[in-house]
Amino acid sequence: MSQNIFNSNNKSSLRIPSVDILRGLALLLMIEAHIPISVEWASKWSNILAAPFFLIISGLSYDLFLLSRKRKSTEKKYLYIEVLSRGFLIYVLPLVPYIIISVLFTIPFVQLPYVQHYSIQVFHWGVFQVIGAGYVLGAIIPNNLKSKVFFVIFTFTSAFIISNFYQNVFYFLINDIYAFFPWVGYFLCGRIFYELYSRSFKDETLLGFSLLFLISSLLIMKILKMDFLLSARDQFPMFLFISSFCFIIFALMIIFIDRRHFYHSFFNLFENIGKICFTSYYIHFPILFFSIYVSKVFFGGTIFLEYFSSLTLNIIILLLLIIILSCTEENWRNYNYIFGFEWFIRVGSQILIKLVAKRFPKRFP
């Protein structure tokens, strides 16, 4: 079956079940990475995969956004402004809670459990800042496969050159845990996946290419004798492995959910939270922190470990958070997700477009 999953008659919206589910899975990895109760293998791999997976699916979603605007026959100049506006808002809005938390940690009597020390930095690169920068970069990079592959290689090359020769000048581009170079490469990788999916390869071809990509990346890791470490995610061989692993997951989802319609009601939970993935990312923090804080204050923090294993506790916490977030989405949907992160991005970009059109009426009639 070689059906193009991107051929839809709905020009007003472009919702693909597998992509929403993948967003939900990306958030699931993020939540698992933030749970302080460690499960050796699960905690290790969720920490390794969470941020790259989130960035890759965001890159894929970005190209779907461009496709939806193309089907609406949006003029290029308006699309350009909307892309820049969304990128700016995605970069700036997450800085607000970051600054609030940073300020709170300067107050001696404010101590939140299981949270590392925060400090305000002039240049801060988090996952959302990389996504926002990826949006802006998308307005510059030609929208084709060769250009996207070239710029992925360029990001890692730039990271190497800057860190070795120009660190004093361009340190802000490679500074922080999710530095712009090379982490924007994961976002661009998601855009490459879109290019491959949109070409309507047969299931066997898509799956075969995915397996070949994964095996090749594993061989490279083996030849270079690299370990699967959290600290290696900004190195090109590890980037190839993570990308290939994500690619095979994406391929399986596309084949079985979108093309063969193998869908279980359990997927609704992930699809729901995937629709408000950015907002859910922030909602899960207070829920998680509150649960930990209550258990620490009222139960001494270790009472649950006496009756449940770490794995069981992780599963319980994950299921509770997924159910809460899914129910939140179902009830919030009727209000168009008002005051959510996605709502602010959508409304904010519309306001910025109107301001630009008002400022330059001749160019934007």
Rosetta blueprint (number, residue, H / E / L):
1 M L
2 S L
3 Q L
4 N L
5 I L
6 F L
7 N L
8 S L
9 N L
10 N L
11 K L
12 S L
13 S L
14 L L
15 R L
16 I L
17 P H
18 S H
19 V H
20 D H
21 I H
22 L H
23 R H
24 G H
25 L H
26 A H
27 L H
28 L H
29 L H
30 M H
31 I H
32 E H
33 A H
34 H H
35 I L
36 P L
37 I L
38 S L
39 V L
40 E H
41 W H
42 A H
43 S H
44 K H
45 W H
46 S H
47 N H
48 I H
49 L H
50 A H
51 A H
52 P H
53 F H
54 F H
55 L H
56 I H
57 I H
58 S H
59 G H
60 L H
61 S H
62 Y H
63 D H
64 L H
65 F H
66 L H
67 L H
68 S H
69 R H
70 K H
71 R H
72 K L
73 S L
74 T L
75 E L
76 K H
77 K H
78 Y H
79 L H
80 Y H
81 I H
82 E H
83 V H
84 L H
85 S H
86 R H
87 G H
88 F H
89 L H
90 I H
91 Y H
92 V H
93 L L
94 P L
95 L H
96 V H
97 P H
98 Y H
99 I H
100 I H
101 I H
102 S H
103 V H
104 L H
105 F L
106 T L
107 I L
108 P L
109 F L
110 V L
111 Q L
112 L L
113 P L
114 Y L
115 V L
116 Q L
117 H L
118 Y L
119 S L
120 I L
121 Q L
122 V L
123 F L
124 H L
125 W L
126 G L
127 V H
128 F H
129 Q H
130 V H
131 I H
132 G H
133 A H
134 G H
135 Y H
136 V H
137 L H
138 G H
139 A L
140 I L
141 I L
142 P L
143 N L
144 N L
145 L H
146 K H
147 S H
148 K H
149 V H
150 F H
151 F H
152 V H
153 I H
154 F H
155 T H
156 F H
157 T H
158 S H
159 A H
160 F H
161 I H
162 I H
163 S H
164 N H
165 F H
166 Y L
167 Q H
168 N H
169 V H
170 F H
171 Y H
172 F H
173 L H
174 I H
175 N L
176 D L
177 I L
178 Y L
179 A L
180 F H
181 F H
182 P H
183 W H
184 V H
185 G H
186 Y H
187 F H
188 L H
189 C H
190 G H
191 R H
192 I H
193 F H
194 Y H
195 E H
196 L H
197 Y H
198 S L
199 R L
200 S L
201 F L
202 K L
203 D H
204 E H
205 T H
206 L H
207 L H
208 G H
209 F H
210 S H
211 L H
212 L H
213 F H
214 L H
215 I H
216 S H
217 S H
218 L H
219 L H
220 I H
221 M H
222 K H
223 I H
224 L L
225 K L
226 M L
227 D L
228 F L
229 L L
230 L H
231 S H
232 A H
233 R L
234 D L
235 Q L
236 F H
237 P H
238 M H
239 F H
240 L H
241 F H
242 I H
243 S H
244 S H
245 F H
246 C H
247 F H
248 I H
249 I H
250 F H
251 A H
252 L H
253 M H
254 I H
255 I H
256 F H
257 I H
258 D H
259 R H
260 R L
261 H L
262 F L
263 Y L
264 H L
265 S L
266 F L
267 F H
268 N H
269 L H
270 F H
271 E H
272 N H
273 I H
274 G H
275 K H
276 I L
277 C H
278 F H
279 T H
280 S H
281 Y H
282 Y H
283 I H
284 H H
285 F H
286 P H
287 I H
288 L H
289 F H
290 F H
291 S H
292 I H
293 Y H
294 V H
295 S H
296 K H
297 V H
298 F H
299 F H
300 G L
301 G L
302 T L
303 I L
304 F H
305 L H
306 E H
307 Y L
308 F L
309 S L
310 S H
311 L H
312 T H
313 L H
314 N H
315 I H
316 I H
317 I H
318 L H
319 L H
320 L H
321 L H
322 I H
323 I H
324 I H
325 L H
326 S H
327 C H
328 T H
329 E H
330 E H
331 N H
332 W H
333 R H
334 N H
335 Y H
336 N L
337 Y L
338 I L
339 F L
340 G L
341 F H
342 E H
343 W H
344 F H
345 I H
346 R H
347 V H
348 G H
349 S H
350 Q H
351 I H
352 L H
353 I H
354 K H
355 L H
356 V H
357 A H
358 K H
359 R H
360 F L
361 P L
362 K L
363 R L
364 F L
365 P L
